[in-house]
Amino acid sequence: MTRFVVDPGVALHLAGTGVEIPGAHRLLAPTLLRSQTLTALHESAHRGELTADVARERLARLGRLPIRLLGDAVLRRQAWDLADQLGWASTLDAEYFALTQLQADAFVTLDAELARRVEGVVATASIDDVLSPG
């Protein structure tokens, strides 16, 4: 079984395409994924990129995706330390990387800049790896 930490862009992509996650994989994310994806969908509807109905349907699909959300004290402490170590003021991205360090095999993002920032901190994988049968 491969464990992937997915960021909001990956979660939104999965919800938008409606693909099935192979049983050989487990998806994880920090609890802040809920708020980040809610905001992204609402902003898309507000800008007219998606209708409100489509955005709400994707939000419902997100809720059905098999993503285990975690946010315990150990994760928060690790994210804090990681942000300090990397010289970042924000801990948002550090939560994803800390979760990867603590419980996953790789971090998955569609954001090339974010993938570059995480080089040497955690292993990364592609969306194709998430969708492959294993």
ChimeraX attribute file (.defattr): number of C-alpha atoms within 10 A of each C-alpha:
attribute: neighborCount
match mode: 1-to-1
recipient: residues
	/A:1	10
	/A:2	14
	/A:3	17
	/A:4	27
	/A:5	30
	/A:6	27
	/A:7	24
	/A:8	21
	/A:9	17
	/A:10	18
	/A:11	24
	/A:12	20
	/A:13	15
	/A:14	20
	/A:15	20
	/A:16	16
	/A:17	10
	/A:18	13
	/A:19	11
	/A:20	12
	/A:21	17
	/A:22	13
	/A:23	13
	/A:24	13
	/A:25	18
	/A:26	18
	/A:27	20
	/A:28	23
	/A:29	25
	/A:30	25
	/A:31	15
	/A:32	16
	/A:33	21
	/A:34	16
	/A:35	11
	/A:36	15
	/A:37	19
	/A:38	18
	/A:39	12
	/A:40	15
	/A:41	23
	/A:42	18
	/A:43	14
	/A:44	15
	/A:45	17
	/A:46	13
	/A:47	10
	/A:48	10
	/A:49	12
	/A:50	15
	/A:51	15
	/A:52	15
	/A:53	10
	/A:54	14
	/A:55	21
	/A:56	16
	/A:57	15
	/A:58	23
	/A:59	19
	/A:60	12
	/A:61	17
	/A:62	21
	/A:63	12
	/A:64	10
	/A:65	16
	/A:66	14
	/A:67	19
	/A:68	12
	/A:69	15
	/A:70	16
	/A:71	13
	/A:72	10
	/A:73	9
	/A:74	12
	/A:75	22
	/A:76	18
	/A:77	13
	/A:78	19
	/A:79	23
	/A:80	19
	/A:81	15
	/A:82	19
	/A:83	20
	/A:84	14
	/A:85	9
	/A:86	12
	/A:87	9
	/A:88	13
	/A:89	10
	/A:90	12
	/A:91	18
	/A:92	16
	/A:93	17
	/A:94	23
	/A:95	25
	/A:96	24
	/A:97	29
	/A:98	27
	/A:99	26
	/A:100	26
	/A:101	19
	/A:102	11
	/A:103	13
	/A:104	20
	/A:105	18
	/A:106	21
	/A:107	27
	/A:108	26
	/A:109	19
	/A:110	17
	/A:111	12
	/A:112	8
	/A:113	9
	/A:114	13
	/A:115	16
	/A:116	10
	/A:117	12
	/A:118	16
	/A:119	10
	/A:120	8
	/A:121	13
	/A:122	18
	/A:123	17
	/A:124	20
	/A:125	17
	/A:126	15
	/A:127	16
	/A:128	9
	/A:129	15
	/A:130	25
	/A:131	16
	/A:132	12
	/A:133	11
	/A:134	11
